Amino acid sequence: MEKNENSATEDNFLSYPKVVENYSLLQEIGVFAYIDSMDQEINNYKNLFAGVLDIVNRTTINEIIDAAVWQISDHFLPSVIVFLWKPLQNREGIAIKSYKSYKLVDLGLQIDNINIFEPFFQKHNEPVYFKYLCTELNNDPCLKPFEPAEPELIIPILGLSGLYGLVLVGRSILHDEYSQKELVFLRNIMSFVSKAIQNHLHYEQTLRDIKTGLYNNGFFMDRLSQEIVRAKRYQTETSIIIIDVDHFKNFNDTYGHLAGDRVLESLAITIKQGIRAEDVPSRFGGEEFTILLPDTNKELAWIVAERLRVMVETMKVTWKPPLPQVTISLGIFTFNQTTNIAADEAIRRADEALYISKELGRNRTTVWGNGLLSRVQHLEAESKQKVLEPEKQKNGGLV
């Protein structure tokens, strides 16, 4: 349809008497060639906007990157494309996704820090040839980890908070080097990719705990409420695990609050390693963590909890002087379509199970079930009795 409209416009233009009269002159001075170039530029911008729309409509960083790779590869054929970005306060190091022939590949890149490039790219917010960057940085050893990708170009992902990431583009398969038009396209498309990634990271930070990078309590409770509704609608089982670090106060009091923070950060990493991508880990508050396990019955939840407990039992926390071994206590509650409770009640029941684990000696898992509430009340009564006993003796048996 667009081609027909453009052709009609061109035919109308060429039918003007003055144009016909001066056709040779107009052709000689390049008017028609200029019109063709403008048409091509308009089409390029239409394609760019279509690609941008595809990118900004994505809802995760992985989807944004996948869309960007398709847009870049659709316009020219790079040998490789690598995205590197800093997720959430850089708690998890540098995230890397590498593509070759549209396929996700592992190039063996070991890159821990990209902050060293920020001063350079704050001055050069555009695609830069890798060899030029090497010259500008005096062949700094920091460039060595990038060499396995054999990058031809390096593109910054910049935002309000500075350098978010980098894109490495390998050599062109079709040409000896990239044309000026291709470089302009890369600069334009990456400006929108940068904005999309920046917006997504900022949104993610509103859902995350700054210290650990896990989801915050507000997000977890919202998801838990949604899962309760989903369990009723689709007749599924879902479990939650609540975790408490054993004797966490000792880490803060003996080794300092920074050591306690390191314990929490290490535990968060271990939790993420021990669960599925669809599970929802959160920092509930202080030294307590929660995990939502969709489509998981109590038997499977217990296996997950025990796996995490054993992983933490062998977890190494780097600190000087060395810290005592970290252990955790865990409580599990499972609900299904017949469980008529709200999110707060589900958490309370998981917390009751956690309480039993702590009372029975810590470093263990307890599953909430029938009769557990009376056991909790009994332990609470025992605890209160122990507190009151010295007072009775002091006051002649009267409290």
C-alpha positions as CSV (number, residue, x, y, z in Angstrom):
1,M,0.0,0.0,0.0
2,E,2.8,2.4,1.0
3,K,4.6,1.7,-2.3
4,N,1.5,2.5,-4.3
5,E,1.1,5.8,-2.5
6,N,4.7,6.7,-2.9
7,S,4.5,5.8,-6.6
8,A,1.4,7.9,-7.1
9,T,3.1,10.9,-5.4
10,E,6.2,10.5,-7.7
11,D,4.0,10.2,-10.8
12,N,2.1,13.4,-9.8
13,F,5.4,15.2,-9.3
14,L,6.8,14.0,-12.6
15,S,3.7,15.1,-14.4
16,Y,4.1,18.7,-13.5
17,P,4.7,20.7,-16.7
18,K,7.7,22.5,-15.2
19,V,9.3,19.3,-14.1
20,V,8.7,17.7,-17.6
21,E,10.1,20.8,-19.2
22,N,13.3,20.8,-17.0
23,Y,13.6,17.1,-16.5
24,S,17.1,16.8,-17.9
25,L,18.3,19.7,-15.8
26,L,16.8,18.4,-12.7
27,Q,18.3,15.0,-13.3
28,E,21.7,16.6,-14.0
29,I,21.8,18.6,-10.8
30,G,20.7,15.6,-8.7
31,V,17.2,16.5,-7.7
32,F,15.8,13.1,-8.4
33,A,18.7,11.3,-6.7
34,Y,18.1,13.5,-3.7
35,I,14.4,12.6,-3.6
36,D,15.3,9.0,-3.8
37,S,17.8,9.4,-0.9
38,M,15.1,11.1,1.1
39,D,12.6,8.3,0.4
40,Q,15.2,5.8,1.5
41,E,15.9,7.8,4.7
42,I,12.2,8.0,5.5
43,N,11.9,4.2,5.0
44,N,14.9,3.7,7.3
45,Y,13.3,5.8,10.0
46,K,10.0,3.8,9.6
47,N,12.0,0.6,10.1
48,L,13.8,2.1,13.0
49,F,10.6,3.1,14.7
50,A,9.1,-0.3,14.1
51,G,12.1,-1.9,15.7
52,V,12.1,0.5,18.6
53,L,8.4,-0.2,19.2
54,D,9.2,-3.9,19.4
55,I,12.0,-3.3,21.9
56,V,10.2,-0.9,24.3
57,N,7.2,-3.2,24.5
58,R,9.3,-6.0,26.0
59,T,8.9,-6.6,29.7
60,T,12.2,-8.1,30.8
61,I,15.8,-7.3,30.1
62,N,16.3,-10.7,28.4
63,E,13.4,-9.9,26.1
64,I,14.7,-6.4,25.4
65,I,18.1,-7.9,24.5
66,D,16.6,-10.6,22.3
67,A,14.6,-7.9,20.4
68,A,17.7,-5.7,20.0
69,V,19.7,-8.6,18.6
70,W,17.1,-9.3,16.0
71,Q,17.0,-5.7,15.0
72,I,20.7,-5.4,14.6
73,S,21.1,-8.7,12.8
74,D,18.1,-7.8,10.5
75,H,20.1,-4.8,9.2
76,F,23.5,-6.3,8.9
77,L,25.3,-9.5,9.8
78,P,27.8,-9.2,12.7
79,S,29.8,-12.3,13.5
80,V,28.8,-12.0,17.2
81,I,26.8,-9.8,19.5
82,V,27.5,-9.7,23.3
83,F,25.5,-7.8,25.9
84,L,27.0,-7.0,29.3
85,W,25.1,-5.2,32.0
86,K,25.1,-4.6,35.7
87,P,22.0,-6.0,37.4
88,L,20.7,-4.4,40.6
89,Q,23.5,-2.5,42.3
90,N,26.0,-4.9,40.8
91,R,25.3,-7.4,43.6
92,E,25.5,-10.3,41.1
93,G,28.5,-9.2,39.1
94,I,28.2,-8.6,35.4
95,A,25.5,-10.4,33.5
96,I,26.5,-11.6,30.0
97,K,24.5,-12.8,27.0
98,S,26.4,-13.7,23.8
99,Y,24.8,-14.5,20.4
100,K,26.3,-16.0,17.3
101,S,24.1,-16.6,14.2
102,Y,21.1,-15.6,16.3
103,K,21.8,-18.3,18.8
104,L,22.8,-17.9,22.4
105,V,26.4,-19.1,22.9
106,D,29.0,-19.2,25.7
107,L,32.2,-17.4,24.6
108,G,33.9,-18.0,27.9
109,L,34.0,-14.3,28.8
110,Q,35.1,-13.6,32.4
111,I,34.3,-9.9,33.0
112,D,33.9,-8.7,36.6
113,N,33.8,-4.9,36.2
114,I,32.9,-2.4,33.5
115,N,33.0,0.8,35.6
116,I,36.5,1.5,34.3
117,F,35.0,2.4,30.9
118,E,32.6,4.9,32.3
119,P,34.8,8.1,32.1
120,F,35.6,7.3,28.4
121,F,32.0,6.7,27.4
122,Q,30.7,9.7,29.2
123,K,32.7,11.7,26.6
124,H,32.0,9.3,23.7
125,N,28.3,8.2,23.8
126,E,28.4,6.3,20.5
127,P,29.7,3.1,18.9
128,V,33.6,3.0,19.1
129,Y,35.9,0.7,17.3
130,F,37.6,-1.7,19.7
131,K,41.1,-0.9,18.3
132,Y,40.4,2.8,18.9
133,L,39.4,2.1,22.5
134,C,42.6,0.1,23.0
135,T,44.6,3.1,21.7
136,E,42.8,5.6,23.9
137,L,43.2,3.4,27.0
138,N,46.9,2.7,26.1
139,N,46.2,-1.0,25.6
140,D,45.1,-1.3,29.2
141,P,45.0,-4.9,30.5
142,C,41.3,-4.3,31.3
143,L,40.6,-4.9,27.6
144,K,42.0,-8.4,27.6
145,P,38.9,-10.2,29.0
146,F,36.9,-8.8,26.0
147,E,39.2,-10.4,23.4
148,P,37.6,-13.9,23.2
149,A,34.6,-12.1,21.6
150,E,36.9,-10.5,18.9
151,P,34.8,-7.3,19.1
152,E,34.9,-4.9,16.2
153,L,32.7,-2.3,17.9
154,I,31.9,-1.4,21.5
155,I,28.7,0.4,22.2
156,P,27.9,1.9,25.7
157,I,24.5,1.5,27.4
158,L,24.2,4.8,29.3
159,G,21.5,6.2,31.5
160,L,20.9,8.7,34.3
161,S,23.0,6.6,36.7
162,G,25.9,6.3,34.4
163,L,27.2,3.3,32.5
164,Y,24.6,0.4,32.7
165,G,26.4,-1.9,30.3
166,L,28.2,-2.5,27.0
167,V,27.4,-4.2,23.7
168,L,30.2,-5.9,21.8
169,V,29.6,-6.3,18.0
170,G,31.9,-8.6,16.1
171,R,33.2,-7.9,12.6
172,S,30.8,-7.7,9.7
173,I,30.3,-10.9,7.8
174,L,29.4,-9.1,4.6
175,H,31.9,-6.2,4.5
176,D,35.4,-5.4,5.6
177,E,34.1,-2.7,7.9
178,Y,30.8,-1.2,9.0
179,S,29.4,1.7,6.8
180,Q,28.6,5.1,8.2
181,K,24.9,4.3,7.8
182,E,25.3,1.2,9.8
183,L,27.1,3.1,12.6
184,V,24.3,5.7,12.6
185,F,21.7,2.9,12.9
186,L,23.6,1.3,15.8
187,R,23.8,4.6,17.6
188,N,20.1,5.3,17.1
189,I,18.8,1.9,18.0
190,M,21.1,1.6,21.1
191,S,19.9,4.9,22.4
192,F,16.4,3.3,22.7
193,V,17.8,0.0,24.0
194,S,19.7,2.0,26.7
195,K,16.5,3.8,27.7
196,A,14.5,0.5,27.8
197,I,17.1,-1.2,29.9
198,Q,17.5,1.8,32.2
199,N,13.7,2.0,32.7
200,H,13.5,-1.7,33.4
201,L,16.3,-1.6,36.0
202,H,14.8,1.3,37.7
203,Y,11.5,-0.5,37.9
204,E,13.2,-3.6,39.2
205,Q,14.9,-1.6,41.9
206,T,11.5,-0.6,43.3
207,L,10.7,-4.3,43.7
208,R,14.0,-5.3,45.2
209,D,15.8,-5.2,48.5
210,I,18.9,-3.0,48.0
211,K,21.2,-5.1,50.3
212,T,20.5,-8.5,48.8
213,G,19.0,-7.9,45.4
214,L,16.1,-10.3,46.2
215,Y,12.5,-9.1,46.0
216,N,11.2,-6.9,48.8
217,N,8.5,-7.9,51.2
218,G,5.8,-5.8,49.4
219,F,6.3,-7.5,46.1
220,F,6.4,-10.9,47.8
221,M,3.1,-10.4,49.6
222,D,1.5,-9.2,46.3
223,R,2.7,-12.3,44.5
224,L,1.5,-14.5,47.4
225,S,-2.0,-13.0,47.2
226,Q,-2.0,-13.7,43.5
227,E,-0.9,-17.3,44.0
228,I,-3.7,-17.9,46.6
229,V,-6.2,-16.8,44.0
230,R,-4.5,-18.9,41.2
231,A,-4.5,-22.0,43.4
232,K,-8.3,-21.7,43.9
233,R,-8.9,-21.1,40.2
234,Y,-6.7,-23.8,38.8
235,Q,-6.7,-26.2,41.7
236,T,-3.0,-26.2,42.2
237,E,-0.8,-26.5,45.3
238,T,1.7,-23.7,46.2
239,S,4.2,-23.7,49.1
240,I,6.0,-20.9,50.9
241,I,9.3,-21.2,52.9
242,I,10.3,-18.8,55.6
243,I,14.0,-18.8,56.6
244,D,15.8,-17.3,59.6
245,V,19.5,-17.1,60.1
246,D,20.5,-18.9,63.3
247,H,22.1,-16.7,66.0
248,F,22.4,-13.8,63.5
249,K,22.8,-11.3,66.3
250,N,26.1,-12.9,67.2
251,F,27.5,-12.0,63.7
252,N,26.6,-8.4,64.2
253,D,27.7,-8.1,67.9
254,T,30.9,-10.0,67.5
255,Y,32.1,-9.2,64.0
256,G,30.3,-6.0,63.2
257,H,27.3,-5.1,61.1
258,L,29.3,-5.2,57.9
259,A,30.1,-8.8,58.5
260,G,26.3,-9.4,59.1
261,D,25.6,-7.7,55.8
262,R,28.1,-10.0,54.1
263,V,26.3,-13.0,55.6
264,L,22.9,-11.8,54.2
265,E,24.4,-11.1,50.8
266,S,26.0,-14.6,50.6
267,L,22.8,-16.2,51.8
268,A,20.8,-14.4,49.1
269,I,23.1,-15.7,46.4
270,T,22.9,-19.2,47.8
271,I,19.1,-19.1,47.9
272,K,19.0,-18.0,44.2
273,Q,21.3,-20.9,43.3
274,G,19.1,-23.5,45.0
275,I,15.7,-22.6,43.5
276,R,14.0,-22.4,40.1
277,A,13.7,-19.4,37.9
278,E,9.9,-19.2,38.5
279,D,10.3,-19.2,42.3
280,V,10.1,-15.9,44.1
281,P,12.7,-15.3,46.8
282,S,12.5,-12.2,49.0
283,R,14.1,-10.6,52.0
284,F,11.2,-10.5,54.4
285,G,13.0,-8.2,56.9
286,G,16.1,-8.3,59.1
287,E,17.6,-11.8,58.8
288,E,14.4,-13.4,57.6
289,F,13.8,-14.6,54.0
290,T,10.8,-16.0,52.2
291,I,10.4,-18.1,49.1
292,L,7.3,-18.6,47.0
293,L,7.2,-22.0,45.3
294,P,4.4,-22.1,42.7
295,D,2.9,-25.6,41.8
296,T,4.9,-27.2,44.6
297,N,3.4,-29.6,47.2
298,K,4.7,-29.9,50.8
299,E,6.9,-33.0,49.9
300,L,8.7,-31.1,47.1
301,A,8.9,-28.0,49.2
302,W,10.6,-29.9,52.0
303,I,13.2,-31.2,49.5
304,V,13.9,-27.6,48.4
305,A,14.1,-26.4,51.9
306,E,16.5,-29.2,52.9
307,R,18.6,-28.6,49.9
308,L,18.9,-24.9,50.8
309,R,19.7,-25.8,54.4
310,V,22.5,-28.1,53.4
311,M,23.9,-25.6,50.9
312,V,24.0,-22.9,53.6
313,E,25.7,-25.4,56.0
314,T,28.6,-25.6,53.6
315,M,28.4,-21.9,52.4
316,K,31.7,-20.0,52.5
317,V,31.5,-16.3,53.6
318,T,34.6,-14.4,52.8
319,W,35.6,-12.3,55.8
320,K,38.6,-11.5,58.0
321,P,38.7,-12.9,60.7
322,P,36.9,-16.0,59.4
323,L,33.2,-16.1,60.5
324,P,31.5,-19.1,62.2
325,Q,29.6,-21.4,59.8
326,V,26.2,-20.0,58.9
327,T,23.1,-22.2,59.5
328,I,19.4,-21.5,58.9
329,S,16.1,-22.7,60.3
330,L,13.2,-23.1,58.0
331,G,9.4,-23.3,58.1
332,I,7.0,-24.5,55.3
333,F,3.4,-23.9,54.7
334,T,1.5,-25.4,51.7
335,F,-2.0,-24.3,50.4
336,N,-4.3,-25.4,47.7
337,Q,-7.8,-24.6,46.3
338,T,-9.5,-25.7,49.6
339,T,-7.3,-23.4,51.8
340,N,-9.5,-20.4,52.5
341,I,-6.9,-18.0,54.0
342,A,-5.3,-14.6,53.2
343,A,-1.6,-14.0,52.5
344,D,-0.9,-12.8,56.1
345,E,-2.3,-16.0,57.5
346,A,-0.2,-18.1,55.2
347,I,2.9,-16.3,56.4
348,R,1.8,-16.7,60.0
349,R,1.5,-20.5,59.6
350,A,4.9,-20.8,57.9
351,D,6.3,-18.7,60.8
352,E,4.8,-21.1,63.3
353,A,6.7,-24.0,61.6
354,L,9.9,-21.9,61.6
355,Y,9.3,-21.3,65.4
356,I,9.2,-25.1,65.9
357,S,12.5,-25.5,64.0
358,K,14.2,-23.0,66.2
359,E,12.8,-24.5,69.4
360,L,14.0,-27.9,68.4
361,G,17.6,-26.8,68.1
362,R,17.8,-24.8,64.9
363,N,19.4,-25.8,61.6
364,R,16.3,-27.9,60.6
365,T,13.1,-27.7,58.6
366,T,9.5,-28.0,59.9
367,V,6.4,-28.4,57.7
368,W,3.2,-26.8,59.1
369,G,0.4,-29.3,59.6
370,N,-2.5,-30.3,61.8
371,G,-1.6,-30.1,65.5
372,L,1.3,-27.8,64.9
373,L,-0.5,-24.8,66.4
374,S,-1.1,-26.5,69.7
375,R,2.6,-27.5,69.8
376,V,3.6,-23.9,69.2
377,Q,1.3,-22.8,72.1
378,H,2.8,-25.4,74.4
379,L,6.3,-24.3,73.6
380,E,5.3,-20.7,74.2
381,A,3.8,-21.7,77.6
382,E,7.0,-23.5,78.5
383,S,9.1,-20.5,77.5
384,K,6.9,-18.2,79.6
385,Q,7.1,-20.5,82.6
386,K,10.9,-20.5,82.5
387,V,10.9,-16.7,82.5
388,L,8.5,-16.5,85.4
389,E,10.1,-19.2,87.6
390,P,12.9,-17.0,89.0
391,E,10.2,-14.3,89.9
392,K,8.1,-16.9,91.8
393,Q,11.1,-18.0,93.9
394,K,12.0,-14.4,94.6
395,N,8.4,-13.5,95.7
396,G,7.7,-16.6,97.7
397,G,5.9,-18.4,94.9
398,L,3.7,-15.4,94.0
399,V,3.9,-13.6,90.7
